[in-house]
Amino acid sequence: MSENLHLVTLCGSLRAASYNRALVQALPELAPATLKFEELEWGHLPIYNGDLEQDGMPPKIVRELQERIRASDGVIIATPEYNHSVPGGLKNALDWLSRGPAPHGFFQVPTAILGASDGTIGTTRAQAILRQILATLNAPTMPSPQVLVANANTRIDEHGVLTHESTRSFIATWLVEVERWMRRFPRSERS
């Protein structure tokens, strides 16, 4: 199992100092050496509008993101929780990435979720909804363990660094499981 995996990450928050961006930025140092990460920026996507599709194809900026996801070995999504759900911007990105001829961006691409909030239950509800969305997209999503970082304001410092040692340790262990999950779905076997 020494072959590297190329994983793309999506941060569900566009805020530069978001807790979820801090989680994404902590992944490379906490991960096994065989995991390599590339963060995908999606904030430039327009609000979904089918009228922007031409001949059944989404705009070029969407197709480019879809291609990068399909060329990866898997996706990690870090989501905050807004009003007991996923952020509207993240949902918009997922809607766009599911467009076009099959296979769309997430089809059969293994996925893992984590999230942080300053509340006491982390991103429990947002992750449940995100799992439902990903199931609809036929993106196999790692069921457990779940990373639900609660009270993130006490675990991430003012510089956006995850400093809470037990959280860091848990995410490091979770990343070992993420690697096992991603290897169950080889890129060569995707439709």
Buried (B, 14 or more C-beta within 10 A) or exposed (E): EEEEBBBBBBBBBEEEEBBBBBBBBBBBEBBEEEBBBEBBEBEEBEEBEEEEBEEEEBBEEBBEBBEBBBEBBBBBBBBBBBEEBBBEBBBBBBBBBBBBEEBBBBBBBBBBBBBBBBBEEBBBBBBBBBBEBBEEBBBBBBEEEBBBBBBBEEBBEEEBEBEBEEBBEBBBEBBEEBBEBBBEBEBEEEE
